[in-house]
Amino acid sequence: MMVRVKVLAGSVSEQSLEVDDGSTYGDVLGQLELNPETVIIMVDGTPVPVDEVVSASYMEVLRVVSGGWSEVH
């Protein structure tokens, strides 16, 4: 199955990947060499778990950006 993947991380990139039947969204991240702990996978505007089997032909990958906490005095 062909899956279009849009990666949104500062810049935007989009590519198509061939994904084997039974592959998970985590497998797709592996093909893209992305750490699953640093991204959120979105399908139809809804987050999906990395261990879910790929069922959509289009997904977006959003990089999670975190910062430090500061206390205001």
C-alpha positions, -999 to +999 in steps of 0.1 A: +000+000+000+012+035-008+010+060+020+016+098+016+033+112+046+036+149+054+062+158+081+057+191+098+088+202+117+100+237+112+099+230+075+074+209+057+082+178+036+060+153+019+067+119+004+051+087-006+062+054+010+054+018+001+041+001+033+036-036+037+002-050+048+001-052+086+027-025+091+021-001+120+025+037+121+056+030+142+070+010+112+064+040+090+083+062+115+111+037+113+113+041+075+115+078+080+141+074+107+120+094+132+119+088+169+083+080+179+089+097+212+094+131+195+064+131+171+026+128+170+010+109+141-023+124+129-048+107+106-079+128+096-070+153+123-070+127+151-038+114+168-032+076+164-010+053+184+023+041+169+013+005+174-019+008+153-019-009+119-017+016+090-052+019+075-050+054+059-033+064+027-024+098+041-009+108+075+008+138+090+037+136+114+040+166+138+072+170+157+067+177+194+085+208+207+090+212+244+107+238+264+117+244+299+096+257+327+104+290+343+090+305+375+080+341+374+088+360+406 
